[in-house]
Amino acid sequence: MRFQVGESLQERAGYYRTRELLRRAKSSWKHFRSVRTAEVGLVIVLCFAVMAIIPQLLAPYPPKSIAFGVLLAPSWVHPFGTDTIGRDMFSRIIWGSQVSMTFGLLAAGLSMLIGTPLGLIAGYYGGWLDHVLSRFFEIILMIPAFFLLVMVVAIFGNNLDFEILIVGVTIWPANARIMRASVLSLKERKFVRAAVATGARKSRVVLRHILPNAIQPVITNTNLQIGQAILFEAGMAFLGLSDPNVISWGQMVNLGVYHLIDAWWLAFFPGLALTLLILGFNLTGDGVAAMFGLERPTAAGITSQEVEK
């Protein structure tokens, strides 16, 4: 591209910046596609995302309609059969994707929102502050999140928003530990030391040089936590402790447990949907890790690249 005479330096800089962003995006997509299973996971997640966004267009019947026969086997009219009061299972599974997707994304997003700044502070400032925060991370990690969720819901009631909050505030230490480890490694790198030596303010060093690089493994782990949060919600619904006013796959599986012989489809299809969605996010997480050149973190938030003091 040739620039005209008199064209501002800002316009030229904007062009080169845009071109660089496009080059990086193309390179990231190439690395993502290098993991073949990640493409499969992305397709699965996108399919469920479409179902969650426009269920009213995809579901053939209203999810709460009881205008059909009871326990009808799968057929062309009802691909997934009907339940014990005559509701179409295919329509209910489509609508149930809204709850699972919303719960997983919001709970994992809250985990990232809490864990990222705390891990950043612990890793960058170090000393007694790092020691105190690290012990705090470990204490939260020792708390069995699912049983805490069961206890809190049993005491204060089953509200979906409240359940999202509880899950988000119990799984964030994994992100905090990953963020801390990344910062401990990055703050010793030459480009960070050079920025400090030139007199750059701490806020600029953290936000411009450390955070964009340190947050990459956190994004990867957050992607995996989406599946973890979805499983929490399904488990609560299966136990009858979720909001009864929402359509949940866990509730459907619970209903199907009592009809495994005479109506196998009641538990099979919602269980299959739950498995596919969690698998989709896990496979996508592998691609995101490859995109950033990272190794997949474990459930405790540790990677082989973690650096301890």
N, C-alpha and C positions, 0 to 999 in steps of 0.2 A: 504494500500500500504506500502511495506517495502522498505527502502532505502538501497542501497549497501554501503559497507564500502568504505570510501574515497569520497563519494558523497558530493559536496559542499553545504554549508549552503544556498547559493543563489538559487540552484536548489530546495532544500527543501522549501524555502520560496516561490518560484514561484509556486510550486505545491499547497501549502496551499492557496495561494492567488487566484489561478485559481479555486480551489474547493469552496472557499468562494464566488467568483463572480457567479459561477454556482448556488450555493444555493440561493443567493439573487435574481438571475434572475428567478429561479423556484418559489420562494415565491412571487415575483412581478406579475408573470403571473397568479398565483393562485388568488391573490387579484383582478386582472383585470377581470378574468373570474367570480368572485363573482357577478359582475353586468351583468346579462344575456343580457341586451340590448346592452352592450358594444361589445359583440361578434358579434351581428348583424351589429353594426356600423362599426366594423373593416372589416367585409366581404364586406360591401358596398364600403368602401374606397379602399380596395385592388382591387376590380373589376374595379373601375374607374381608379385606378392607372395603371393597366394593359392596359386598353383602351388608356390611355394617353401615355404610353411608346411605344406600338406597334400598333398604329391605322392602319398602312398600311397593317398589317396582319389580322386585324379583320374586317375592313370595306370592304364590298363586291364591292363597286364602288368608284372611285375617288370622293372626296367631292365637286369638282367644275364641274363635268361632267353634261352637260345639254342634254344628249342623250336619255332622257326618256320623257314620256308623262307628261303634265302639270296637277298638282293637282290630281294625281292618289291616290285613297284611299288605306289604308293599305292592303297588300296582302302578299302571300308567296314570291313573287319576290321583293316587297318593303315593309318590315314589318311595317315601319312607314310612308309609303306613299311617295309622292314627293311634291315639293314646286311649287311656281308660275312659275318658269322657267324650271321645269323638273329635279331638282337635288334630289338625293335620300336622304331622311331625316335621315334614319338610319345611313348611312355613315357620314353625317354631324354631327350628335350628337356624334358619336364616336370620330371624329376629334376635336369637340368642347371641349371635356374633357381635351385636352392638355392645352387650354387657361385657363380654370377654375382652374385646378390643379396647373399650374405654377403660376398664379396670386395669388392664395390663399397662397401657400407655401412661395413664395418670400416676399409678403407683410407682412405676419405674422412673418416670420423669421427676417425681417428688424425691425419690432416692438420689437421683443425680443432682438435683437442686440443693439438697442438704449435704451430701457427701463431698461434692467438688470443692466448695469453699473451705470446709473444715480440713480436708486433706491438704489443700493448698497452703493454708496457714501453718499446719503442723510441719509440713516438709520444708517450707521456705524459712521460717523463723527458727525452728529447731529449739534446742535447749530445754528448759523446764516446761515450756508450752507444748513442745512436741511430746515430751514424756507424759504429761497429763492427758493430752488429747488421745495419744496412742492407747493408754490404759482405758480411756473412755470407750474407744472403738472396740476394744477387746471385751469389755463388759457387755456392750450392746450385742456383740456377736454371740455371746454365750446364752442370750435369752432365746428360748425356742419360740420363734415368731408365730408359728401356727397355733400353738397352745395358748400363747398370749392373746392372739386374735379371738380364739374360742372363748376365753375367759372374759375378755372385755365385751364382746358381743352379748354373751350370756347375762352380763350385769347391766349394760347400758342399752341393749336393744340392737336389732339388726337393721342397720341403715347402710346403704351401699356407699355413700360418700364417706361415712365414718370408717367403713372397712378399708377403703382406699387409703385414707389417712393413716390408719394403723399399720398397714402393710408397708407403706412408703417410709414411715419413720422407724421401721425395724430392719429393713434390708439395706439402708444407706451405708453402714460401716464398710461394706465390701468396696463400694466406690471410693470412700474416704481413704482406705488403705492403699488402693491402687494409685490414687492421685498423689498421696504422700510419697510413695515409692518413686513415682515418675519425677516429682519435683526434686527429691533428693539426688536423683541421677542428673537431671538437667541443670541444676544450679552450679554444678561443677564443670559444665561444658565450657569450651573456649569462647563461644559466641556470647554466652551469658556473662562470663568474666570480663569480656571485652566491653560489653555494654555498661557494666558496673564501673570499669576503669575509666570510661569516658565521662563519667559523672551523671549518668542517667538516673532519674528518680526511681525509687523502689517500685512505685506503682507502674511505671512504664516498663521496667524490667519484667515484672510479674505478668502484666497484661499483654505485652507485646512479644516477649521472647519465651516465657515459660509456659503460660497457660495454653496457648494454641497447640503446643507440642505435648504437654502433659495430659491434656484432656482426651487425647485419642484413645488410649486404652480404657478410659472411663466410658466413652461412648460405646465401645465394644462390649463391655460388661453390662452396661445399661440395656443394651439390646437383648442380652441373655436374661436379664432380670424381668423383662416383659413376660416371657414364658413362665417364669417362677411365680409372678404375681397372678397370672391367669390360673395357674394350678391352685393357688391359695383360694381364689374366689370359687373355683369349682368344688374344692374340698369343703368349703363352708356351706355352699348350696347343697351338696350331697348330704351333709349332716343336718340339714334343715335349719341352719343358723343364718342364712342370707335373707335379704329382703324378699318377702313372698310376693311383692307386687311387680317384680321384674322377671323377665324370661331368661332363665339360666340353664346352660347345658348340664350343670351339676344337679339341678332339680330333676331334669329329665332322666339322668342316669339313676338317681335315687328311686324314681318311680319304676324304672325298668328292672330294678333288682328283684322286685316281687313277681316279675313275669318273664323270667329268663327262659322258661320252657315253652309257654304258650304264646309269648309275644316278644321274641328275641330282639326285634328291631327297636324297642323302646330304649334299651340301654346301648345297643350297638352303634346306632348312627350318631347320637350326641357324643358318645365316647370317641368315635372315630373323628368327629369334627374337632374335639378338644385335642386329640393326639396330633392331628395334622397341623393345627394352628401353632402349638408349642414346638413341634418339629420344624415348622417353617421359620419361626423366629430363631431357633438354635442354628439352623443351617445358614440363615442370613447373617447371623453373628460370626460364623466362620469366614464368610466373605468380607465382612467389615474388618475383621482382624487382618485378613490378607491385604486389604486395601491400605491399611495403615502400616503394614509390615510388622505386625505383632503376633504374639502367640495367644491362643485362647485362654482367658482366665478361668480359674476354678470357682466353685461356689463360694469359697471363703474370700474371694477377691485377690488371689495371689497368682502372679505369673512368674515364669522363669526369669523374667527381666527385672523382678522386684529387687530393690536394693535396700537392705536393712542397715541400720546404724551399727 
